Amino acid sequence: MSMNLRIKIIVAITLLCAAAGCGVGHGPVKEHVPAAKSGDSQRVIKEVIPDVWRIGGTSWGSKDFATLSAKGDSNVYLIQLKNGLILVDCATIKSMPIIEDNIRLAGFEPDQISEMLLPHSHADHTEAARAWRKRYGLRTHLSEVGAIFMDRDDSSLLGFVGGDYPLKYAPFVVDHRVRDGEVFGVAGTEVAATYVPGHTMDSTLFTLELNGQIIGVSGDFVFGPAEWNKGGGGIGAMRTLWKASLRDYRDSLKNVLQMEIDVLLPGHGRIIAGRENVRKELTTALATIENLIATEKIYIFGMHKPQLKRWMKANGFDD
């Protein structure tokens, strides 16, 4: 591919995002919570580690990893802490009744949950946040960076354009605007926040102690094992629309590598358990980032290869 063609593609993608209205000024969308589908009771909800249940998310390309909610959803976790239950992410609005049912399959009721940790504001993680807050009064915790974008009605951090599951802009009230380095209480447990920009400007790593282990809630900063990522090194998709930065990503990974984390709960894919495995995943992700920086090539981030081919063909570019 010639340099002129690469530049043409980058410009065209930028124009496509602008035409689709991904930036400032979207009005709020009134959420409609659908009814749960029949047959949902066939799902099996398991503890991934003691006191942590995965209650939402897709297979992430792995045949032996359960799909628990709608296509495009992030993982959703239910965690039993000292003084109650919390959610990590809440996925899309269409999955809300399914996830409510999954909570019951885990042996709890949705109204027992008091708070929700949101590692970043992408809509596959947060589209249902407004509805969960309204129905159950959950206290939301999101980085101050993400909250500022919400305040000014700027949807650029909430998701991506195109793909097979375009998501609506559904801003929500951020009850706790989390600052970098802040330590705060959630259901009787101390949670520490570390900003990890790179995938998005508002990406945050939350860490807490649970049953003698340090648990990291990583969002899309680091991915869990999957069929497409067997060797590790997978990183979150990157687009200028949501202020992605390879160099910020590199610095964030180096910072987290200095931390002691026993288990990572990623936004997609399986959990990463064991300090050595956590370190390995962080190290291979860092190698991916450093390789991308070193090659000084132009990359199209945020599109899987088949999707990129379809987009190029539809817009008159050679393969």
Contacts in CASP RR format, 6 or more apart in sequence:
PFRMAT RR
TARGET T0000
AUTHOR 0000-0000-0000
METHOD contacts of the structure
MODEL  1
MSMNLRIKIIVAITLLCAAAGCGVGHGPVKEHVPAAKSGDSQRVIKEVIP
DVWRIGGTSWGSKDFATLSAKGDSNVYLIQLKNGLILVDCATIKSMPIIE
DNIRLAGFEPDQISEMLLPHSHADHTEAARAWRKRYGLRTHLSEVGAIFM
DRDDSSLLGFVGGDYPLKYAPFVVDHRVRDGEVFGVAGTEVAATYVPGHT
MDSTLFTLELNGQIIGVSGDFVFGPAEWNKGGGGIGAMRTLWKASLRDYR
DSLKNVLQMEIDVLLPGHGRIIAGRENVRKELTTALATIENLIATEKIYI
FGMHKPQLKRWMKANGFDD
3 298 0 8 1.000
5 317 0 8 1.000
5 318 0 8 1.000
6 298 0 8 1.000
7 298 0 8 1.000
8 317 0 8 1.000
9 300 0 8 1.000
9 312 0 8 1.000
9 317 0 8 1.000
10 298 0 8 1.000
10 300 0 8 1.000
12 315 0 8 1.000
12 317 0 8 1.000
13 300 0 8 1.000
14 240 0 8 1.000
16 161 0 8 1.000
16 315 0 8 1.000
17 23 0 8 1.000
17 161 0 8 1.000
17 239 0 8 1.000
17 241 0 8 1.000
20 161 0 8 1.000
20 162 0 8 1.000
21 161 0 8 1.000
22 155 0 8 1.000
22 156 0 8 1.000
22 159 0 8 1.000
22 160 0 8 1.000
22 161 0 8 1.000
22 241 0 8 1.000
23 154 0 8 1.000
23 155 0 8 1.000
23 156 0 8 1.000
23 241 0 8 1.000
24 152 0 8 1.000
24 153 0 8 1.000
24 154 0 8 1.000
24 155 0 8 1.000
24 156 0 8 1.000
25 153 0 8 1.000
25 154 0 8 1.000
25 155 0 8 1.000
26 153 0 8 1.000
26 155 0 8 1.000
26 169 0 8 1.000
27 153 0 8 1.000
27 169 0 8 1.000
28 169 0 8 1.000
28 170 0 8 1.000
28 171 0 8 1.000
29 168 0 8 1.000
29 169 0 8 1.000
29 170 0 8 1.000
31 93 0 8 1.000
31 128 0 8 1.000
31 130 0 8 1.000
31 131 0 8 1.000
31 170 0 8 1.000
32 93 0 8 1.000
33 93 0 8 1.000
33 96 0 8 1.000
33 97 0 8 1.000
33 131 0 8 1.000
33 135 0 8 1.000
34 93 0 8 1.000
34 94 0 8 1.000
34 96 0 8 1.000
34 97 0 8 1.000
35 97 0 8 1.000
36 97 0 8 1.000
36 98 0 8 1.000
36 100 0 8 1.000
36 101 0 8 1.000
37 98 0 8 1.000
40 98 0 8 1.000
40 101 0 8 1.000
41 101 0 8 1.000
41 105 0 8 1.000
43 66 0 8 1.000
43 68 0 8 1.000
43 101 0 8 1.000
43 102 0 8 1.000
43 105 0 8 1.000
44 66 0 8 1.000
44 105 0 8 1.000
45 53 0 8 1.000
45 54 0 8 1.000
45 55 0 8 1.000
45 68 0 8 1.000
45 102 0 8 1.000
45 105 0 8 1.000
45 106 0 8 1.000
46 53 0 8 1.000
46 54 0 8 1.000
47 53 0 8 1.000
48 54 0 8 1.000
48 77 0 8 1.000
48 265 0 8 1.000
48 271 0 8 1.000
49 210 0 8 1.000
49 211 0 8 1.000
49 213 0 8 1.000
49 215 0 8 1.000
49 263 0 8 1.000
49 271 0 8 1.000
49 273 0 8 1.000
50 210 0 8 1.000
50 211 0 8 1.000
51 79 0 8 1.000
51 80 0 8 1.000
51 81 0 8 1.000
51 210 0 8 1.000
51 211 0 8 1.000
52 77 0 8 1.000
52 78 0 8 1.000
52 79 0 8 1.000
52 80 0 8 1.000
52 210 0 8 1.000
52 215 0 8 1.000
52 265 0 8 1.000
53 77 0 8 1.000
53 78 0 8 1.000
53 79 0 8 1.000
53 106 0 8 1.000
54 68 0 8 1.000
54 75 0 8 1.000
54 76 0 8 1.000
54 77 0 8 1.000
54 271 0 8 1.000
55 68 0 8 1.000
55 76 0 8 1.000
55 77 0 8 1.000
55 78 0 8 1.000
55 99 0 8 1.000
55 102 0 8 1.000
55 103 0 8 1.000
55 106 0 8 1.000
56 68 0 8 1.000
56 69 0 8 1.000
56 73 0 8 1.000
56 74 0 8 1.000
56 75 0 8 1.000
56 76 0 8 1.000
56 91 0 8 1.000
56 95 0 8 1.000
56 98 0 8 1.000
56 99 0 8 1.000
56 102 0 8 1.000
57 67 0 8 1.000
57 68 0 8 1.000
57 69 0 8 1.000
57 72 0 8 1.000
57 73 0 8 1.000
57 74 0 8 1.000
57 75 0 8 1.000
57 76 0 8 1.000
57 91 0 8 1.000
57 95 0 8 1.000
57 268 0 8 1.000
58 67 0 8 1.000
58 68 0 8 1.000
58 69 0 8 1.000
58 70 0 8 1.000
58 71 0 8 1.000
58 72 0 8 1.000
58 73 0 8 1.000
58 268 0 8 1.000
59 65 0 8 1.000
59 66 0 8 1.000
59 67 0 8 1.000
60 223 0 8 1.000
60 224 0 8 1.000
60 226 0 8 1.000
60 268 0 8 1.000
60 269 0 8 1.000
61 226 0 8 1.000
61 227 0 8 1.000
61 228 0 8 1.000
62 225 0 8 1.000
62 226 0 8 1.000
62 227 0 8 1.000
62 269 0 8 1.000
62 270 0 8 1.000
63 227 0 8 1.000
65 226 0 8 1.000
65 269 0 8 1.000
65 270 0 8 1.000
68 76 0 8 1.000
68 98 0 8 1.000
68 99 0 8 1.000
68 102 0 8 1.000
69 76 0 8 1.000
69 91 0 8 1.000
69 92 0 8 1.000
69 95 0 8 1.000
69 98 0 8 1.000
69 99 0 8 1.000
69 102 0 8 1.000
70 91 0 8 1.000
70 92 0 8 1.000
70 94 0 8 1.000
70 95 0 8 1.000
70 98 0 8 1.000
71 164 0 8 1.000
71 165 0 8 1.000
72 92 0 8 1.000
72 124 0 8 1.000
72 165 0 8 1.000
73 91 0 8 1.000
73 92 0 8 1.000
73 95 0 8 1.000
73 124 0 8 1.000
74 89 0 8 1.000
74 91 0 8 1.000
74 122 0 8 1.000
74 124 0 8 1.000
74 125 0 8 1.000
74 219 0 8 1.000
74 220 0 8 1.000
74 267 0 8 1.000
74 268 0 8 1.000
75 88 0 8 1.000
75 89 0 8 1.000
75 265 0 8 1.000
75 266 0 8 1.000
75 267 0 8 1.000
75 268 0 8 1.000
75 269 0 8 1.000
76 87 0 8 1.000
76 88 0 8 1.000
76 89 0 8 1.000
76 90 0 8 1.000
76 91 0 8 1.000
76 99 0 8 1.000
77 87 0 8 1.000
77 88 0 8 1.000
77 89 0 8 1.000
77 217 0 8 1.000
77 265 0 8 1.000
78 85 0 8 1.000
78 86 0 8 1.000
78 87 0 8 1.000
78 88 0 8 1.000
78 103 0 8 1.000
78 106 0 8 1.000
78 108 0 8 1.000
78 113 0 8 1.000
79 85 0 8 1.000
79 86 0 8 1.000
79 87 0 8 1.000
79 88 0 8 1.000
79 210 0 8 1.000
79 215 0 8 1.000
81 186 0 8 1.000
81 187 0 8 1.000
81 188 0 8 1.000
81 189 0 8 1.000
81 208 0 8 1.000
81 210 0 8 1.000
82 187 0 8 1.000
82 188 0 8 1.000
82 189 0 8 1.000
83 187 0 8 1.000
83 188 0 8 1.000
83 189 0 8 1.000
84 112 0 8 1.000
84 113 0 8 1.000
84 114 0 8 1.000
84 187 0 8 1.000
84 188 0 8 1.000
85 108 0 8 1.000
85 112 0 8 1.000
85 113 0 8 1.000
85 114 0 8 1.000
85 187 0 8 1.000
86 113 0 8 1.000
86 114 0 8 1.000
86 115 0 8 1.000
86 116 0 8 1.000
86 117 0 8 1.000
86 186 0 8 1.000
86 187 0 8 1.000
87 113 0 8 1.000
87 115 0 8 1.000
87 116 0 8 1.000
87 117 0 8 1.000
87 132 0 8 1.000
87 138 0 8 1.000
88 116 0 8 1.000
88 117 0 8 1.000
88 119 0 8 1.000
88 206 0 8 1.000
88 217 0 8 1.000
88 265 0 8 1.000
89 116 0 8 1.000
89 117 0 8 1.000
89 118 0 8 1.000
89 119 0 8 1.000
89 125 0 8 1.000
89 126 0 8 1.000
89 219 0 8 1.000
89 267 0 8 1.000
90 96 0 8 1.000
90 99 0 8 1.000
90 116 0 8 1.000
90 118 0 8 1.000
90 125 0 8 1.000
90 126 0 8 1.000
90 127 0 8 1.000
90 128 0 8 1.000
90 129 0 8 1.000
90 132 0 8 1.000
91 99 0 8 1.000
91 124 0 8 1.000
91 125 0 8 1.000
91 127 0 8 1.000
91 128 0 8 1.000
92 123 0 8 1.000
92 124 0 8 1.000
92 127 0 8 1.000
92 128 0 8 1.000
92 165 0 8 1.000
92 167 0 8 1.000
93 127 0 8 1.000
93 128 0 8 1.000
93 131 0 8 1.000
93 168 0 8 1.000
93 170 0 8 1.000
95 128 0 8 1.000
96 128 0 8 1.000
96 131 0 8 1.000
96 132 0 8 1.000
99 128 0 8 1.000
100 110 0 8 1.000
103 109 0 8 1.000
103 110 0 8 1.000
103 113 0 8 1.000
104 110 0 8 1.000
110 135 0 8 1.000
110 136 0 8 1.000
111 136 0 8 1.000
113 136 0 8 1.000
113 138 0 8 1.000
114 138 0 8 1.000
114 139 0 8 1.000
114 187 0 8 1.000
115 138 0 8 1.000
115 139 0 8 1.000
115 140 0 8 1.000
115 141 0 8 1.000
115 186 0 8 1.000
115 187 0 8 1.000
116 129 0 8 1.000
116 132 0 8 1.000
116 133 0 8 1.000
116 138 0 8 1.000
116 139 0 8 1.000
116 140 0 8 1.000
116 141 0 8 1.000
117 141 0 8 1.000
117 186 0 8 1.000
117 191 0 8 1.000
117 206 0 8 1.000
117 217 0 8 1.000
118 125 0 8 1.000
118 126 0 8 1.000
118 129 0 8 1.000
118 140 0 8 1.000
118 141 0 8 1.000
118 142 0 8 1.000
119 125 0 8 1.000
119 203 0 8 1.000
119 204 0 8 1.000
119 205 0 8 1.000
119 206 0 8 1.000
119 217 0 8 1.000
119 218 0 8 1.000
119 219 0 8 1.000
119 220 0 8 1.000
119 221 0 8 1.000
119 267 0 8 1.000
120 143 0 8 1.000
120 146 0 8 1.000
120 157 0 8 1.000
120 199 0 8 1.000
120 200 0 8 1.000
120 202 0 8 1.000
120 203 0 8 1.000
120 204 0 8 1.000
120 219 0 8 1.000
120 220 0 8 1.000
121 142 0 8 1.000
121 146 0 8 1.000
121 149 0 8 1.000
121 150 0 8 1.000
121 157 0 8 1.000
121 158 0 8 1.000
121 159 0 8 1.000
121 200 0 8 1.000
121 202 0 8 1.000
122 157 0 8 1.000
122 158 0 8 1.000
122 159 0 8 1.000
122 160 0 8 1.000
122 200 0 8 1.000
122 220 0 8 1.000
122 242 0 8 1.000
123 158 0 8 1.000
123 159 0 8 1.000
123 167 0 8 1.000
123 168 0 8 1.000
123 169 0 8 1.000
123 170 0 8 1.000
124 159 0 8 1.000
124 165 0 8 1.000
124 167 0 8 1.000
125 219 0 8 1.000
125 220 0 8 1.000
125 267 0 8 1.000
126 142 0 8 1.000
126 158 0 8 1.000
126 170 0 8 1.000
126 172 0 8 1.000
127 167 0 8 1.000
127 168 0 8 1.000
127 170 0 8 1.000
128 170 0 8 1.000
129 140 0 8 1.000
129 170 0 8 1.000
129 172 0 8 1.000
130 170 0 8 1.000
130 171 0 8 1.000
130 172 0 8 1.000
130 173 0 8 1.000
132 138 0 8 1.000
133 140 0 8 1.000
133 172 0 8 1.000
133 173 0 8 1.000
133 175 0 8 1.000
139 175 0 8 1.000
139 176 0 8 1.000
140 172 0 8 1.000
140 173 0 8 1.000
140 174 0 8 1.000
140 175 0 8 1.000
140 176 0 8 1.000
141 174 0 8 1.000
141 175 0 8 1.000
141 176 0 8 1.000
141 178 0 8 1.000
141 184 0 8 1.000
141 186 0 8 1.000
141 191 0 8 1.000
141 206 0 8 1.000
142 150 0 8 1.000
142 174 0 8 1.000
142 176 0 8 1.000
142 177 0 8 1.000
142 178 0 8 1.000
142 202 0 8 1.000
142 204 0 8 1.000
143 177 0 8 1.000
143 178 0 8 1.000
143 179 0 8 1.000
143 180 0 8 1.000
143 193 0 8 1.000
143 195 0 8 1.000
143 202 0 8 1.000
143 203 0 8 1.000
143 204 0 8 1.000
144 177 0 8 1.000
144 178 0 8 1.000
144 179 0 8 1.000
145 157 0 8 1.000
145 195 0 8 1.000
145 197 0 8 1.000
145 201 0 8 1.000
145 202 0 8 1.000
146 157 0 8 1.000
146 174 0 8 1.000
146 201 0 8 1.000
146 202 0 8 1.000
147 174 0 8 1.000
147 177 0 8 1.000
149 155 0 8 1.000
149 156 0 8 1.000
149 157 0 8 1.000
149 158 0 8 1.000
149 202 0 8 1.000
150 171 0 8 1.000
150 172 0 8 1.000
150 174 0 8 1.000
153 171 0 8 1.000
155 169 0 8 1.000
155 171 0 8 1.000
156 241 0 8 1.000
156 242 0 8 1.000
156 243 0 8 1.000
157 200 0 8 1.000
157 201 0 8 1.000
157 202 0 8 1.000
157 242 0 8 1.000
157 243 0 8 1.000
158 167 0 8 1.000
158 169 0 8 1.000
158 170 0 8 1.000
158 171 0 8 1.000
159 167 0 8 1.000
159 242 0 8 1.000
160 237 0 8 1.000
160 239 0 8 1.000
160 241 0 8 1.000
160 242 0 8 1.000
160 302 0 8 1.000
161 241 0 8 1.000
163 303 0 8 1.000
163 307 0 8 1.000
164 307 0 8 1.000
176 184 0 8 1.000
178 184 0 8 1.000
178 193 0 8 1.000
178 204 0 8 1.000
179 193 0 8 1.000
180 193 0 8 1.000
180 194 0 8 1.000
180 195 0 8 1.000
181 192 0 8 1.000
181 193 0 8 1.000
181 194 0 8 1.000
181 195 0 8 1.000
182 192 0 8 1.000
182 193 0 8 1.000
183 190 0 8 1.000
183 191 0 8 1.000
183 192 0 8 1.000
183 193 0 8 1.000
184 190 0 8 1.000
184 191 0 8 1.000
184 193 0 8 1.000
185 191 0 8 1.000
186 208 0 8 1.000
189 208 0 8 1.000
189 209 0 8 1.000
189 210 0 8 1.000
190 208 0 8 1.000
190 209 0 8 1.000
191 206 0 8 1.000
191 207 0 8 1.000
191 208 0 8 1.000
192 206 0 8 1.000
192 207 0 8 1.000
192 208 0 8 1.000
193 204 0 8 1.000
193 205 0 8 1.000
193 206 0 8 1.000
194 204 0 8 1.000
194 205 0 8 1.000
194 207 0 8 1.000
194 255 0 8 1.000
194 256 0 8 1.000
194 259 0 8 1.000
195 203 0 8 1.000
195 204 0 8 1.000
195 205 0 8 1.000
195 252 0 8 1.000
196 203 0 8 1.000
196 204 0 8 1.000
196 205 0 8 1.000
196 218 0 8 1.000
196 221 0 8 1.000
196 252 0 8 1.000
196 253 0 8 1.000
196 255 0 8 1.000
196 256 0 8 1.000
197 203 0 8 1.000
197 243 0 8 1.000
197 245 0 8 1.000
197 248 0 8 1.000
197 249 0 8 1.000
197 252 0 8 1.000
198 221 0 8 1.000
198 238 0 8 1.000
198 244 0 8 1.000
198 245 0 8 1.000
198 246 0 8 1.000
198 248 0 8 1.000
198 249 0 8 1.000
198 252 0 8 1.000
199 220 0 8 1.000
199 221 0 8 1.000
199 235 0 8 1.000
199 236 0 8 1.000
199 237 0 8 1.000
199 238 0 8 1.000
199 244 0 8 1.000
199 249 0 8 1.000
200 220 0 8 1.000
200 242 0 8 1.000
200 243 0 8 1.000
200 244 0 8 1.000
201 242 0 8 1.000
201 243 0 8 1.000
201 244 0 8 1.000
201 245 0 8 1.000
203 219 0 8 1.000
203 220 0 8 1.000
203 221 0 8 1.000
203 252 0 8 1.000
205 216 0 8 1.000
205 217 0 8 1.000
205 218 0 8 1.000
205 221 0 8 1.000
205 256 0 8 1.000
206 216 0 8 1.000
206 217 0 8 1.000
207 214 0 8 1.000
207 215 0 8 1.000
207 216 0 8 1.000
207 217 0 8 1.000
207 259 0 8 1.000
207 261 0 8 1.000
208 214 0 8 1.000
208 215 0 8 1.000
208 216 0 8 1.000
208 217 0 8 1.000
209 215 0 8 1.000
213 262 0 8 1.000
213 263 0 8 1.000
214 259 0 8 1.000
214 260 0 8 1.000
214 261 0 8 1.000
214 262 0 8 1.000
214 263 0 8 1.000
215 261 0 8 1.000
215 262 0 8 1.000
215 263 0 8 1.000
215 264 0 8 1.000
215 265 0 8 1.000
216 261 0 8 1.000
216 263 0 8 1.000
216 264 0 8 1.000
216 265 0 8 1.000
217 265 0 8 1.000
218 264 0 8 1.000
218 265 0 8 1.000
218 266 0 8 1.000
218 267 0 8 1.000
219 265 0 8 1.000
219 266 0 8 1.000
219 267 0 8 1.000
220 236 0 8 1.000
220 237 0 8 1.000
220 266 0 8 1.000
220 267 0 8 1.000
220 268 0 8 1.000
221 236 0 8 1.000
221 252 0 8 1.000
221 256 0 8 1.000
221 266 0 8 1.000
222 234 0 8 1.000
222 235 0 8 1.000
222 264 0 8 1.000
222 266 0 8 1.000
222 272 0 8 1.000
222 281 0 8 1.000
222 282 0 8 1.000
222 285 0 8 1.000
223 229 0 8 1.000
223 232 0 8 1.000
223 233 0 8 1.000
223 234 0 8 1.000
223 235 0 8 1.000
223 236 0 8 1.000
223 266 0 8 1.000
223 267 0 8 1.000
223 268 0 8 1.000
223 269 0 8 1.000
223 281 0 8 1.000
224 264 0 8 1.000
224 266 0 8 1.000
224 268 0 8 1.000
224 269 0 8 1.000
224 270 0 8 1.000
224 271 0 8 1.000
224 272 0 8 1.000
224 281 0 8 1.000
225 232 0 8 1.000
225 269 0 8 1.000
225 270 0 8 1.000
225 272 0 8 1.000
226 268 0 8 1.000
226 269 0 8 1.000
226 270 0 8 1.000
231 284 0 8 1.000
232 280 0 8 1.000
232 281 0 8 1.000
232 284 0 8 1.000
232 285 0 8 1.000
233 281 0 8 1.000
233 284 0 8 1.000
233 285 0 8 1.000
233 287 0 8 1.000
233 288 0 8 1.000
234 284 0 8 1.000
234 285 0 8 1.000
234 288 0 8 1.000
235 249 0 8 1.000
235 285 0 8 1.000
235 288 0 8 1.000
235 289 0 8 1.000
237 244 0 8 1.000
237 301 0 8 1.000
237 302 0 8 1.000
237 303 0 8 1.000
238 244 0 8 1.000
238 245 0 8 1.000
238 246 0 8 1.000
238 249 0 8 1.000
238 301 0 8 1.000
238 302 0 8 1.000
239 301 0 8 1.000
239 302 0 8 1.000
244 301 0 8 1.000
246 289 0 8 1.000
246 292 0 8 1.000
246 293 0 8 1.000
247 293 0 8 1.000
249 289 0 8 1.000
250 286 0 8 1.000
250 289 0 8 1.000
250 290 0 8 1.000
250 293 0 8 1.000
253 282 0 8 1.000
253 285 0 8 1.000
253 286 0 8 1.000
253 289 0 8 1.000
254 286 0 8 1.000
256 282 0 8 1.000
257 279 0 8 1.000
257 282 0 8 1.000
257 283 0 8 1.000
257 286 0 8 1.000
260 275 0 8 1.000
261 275 0 8 1.000
261 278 0 8 1.000
262 273 0 8 1.000
262 274 0 8 1.000
262 275 0 8 1.000
262 278 0 8 1.000
263 271 0 8 1.000
263 272 0 8 1.000
263 273 0 8 1.000
263 274 0 8 1.000
263 278 0 8 1.000
264 271 0 8 1.000
264 272 0 8 1.000
264 278 0 8 1.000
264 281 0 8 1.000
265 271 0 8 1.000
266 272 0 8 1.000
272 278 0 8 1.000
272 281 0 8 1.000
292 299 0 8 1.000
300 308 0 8 1.000
303 311 0 8 1.000
309 319 0 8 1.000
312 318 0 8 1.000
312 319 0 8 1.000
313 319 0 8 1.000
END
